[in-house]
Amino acid sequence: MYFGGEGIRRMKEVIATLIISVVILGLLMIGINLWRGNIDIMRLAAEQTHEMEKVGEVDFISLQKDSLYGSEVISIIRYFSKDSSVQINVLIAGNERSFKLETYDSPVYNIPFEMKFEKEILYENNKIVEVNFSELK
């Protein structure tokens, strides 16, 4: 069986096309796997960010401490000033001030940095909804 010059050339073209197709298919599969890997990495990063936000919110108000200084109270007020679901109440010498969606402003209500406060944290569905600070005497 003799194919001649034309038959061998066509056979080489078929083999070359087959090899190129296999290479392209392999590269395509590698690309799909890389894309899936990137999607998994982005999903994992988003989950970790969400978990860190929850940890930051819970651990921001130190539950181990019996008392906090005024500077820490001010930081907490500023931290929660953009959260509409959290209300911060501060009681100094019978004068109470509530902070909800507003930040600390010393001319309006002064909280001395060195003053010590006791805290009470109220939760609703494992989320902080209210924090009460009262001056320690």
Sequence and secondary structure as in RCSB ss.txt:
>XXXX:A:sequence
MYFGGEGIRRMKEVIATLIISVVILGLLMIGINLWRGNIDIMRLAAEQTHEMEKVGEVDFISLQKDSLYGSEVIS
IIRYFSKDSSVQINVLIAGNERSFKLETYDSPVYNIPFEMKFEKEILYENNKIVEVNFSELK
>XXXX:A:secstr
   HHHHHHHHHHHHHHHHHHHHHHHHHHHHHHHHHHHHHHHHHHHHHHHHHHHHHHHHHS SS SEEEHHHHHH
HHHHHTT TT EEEEEETTEEEEESS    TTTS   TT EEEEEEEEETTEEEEEEEEE  
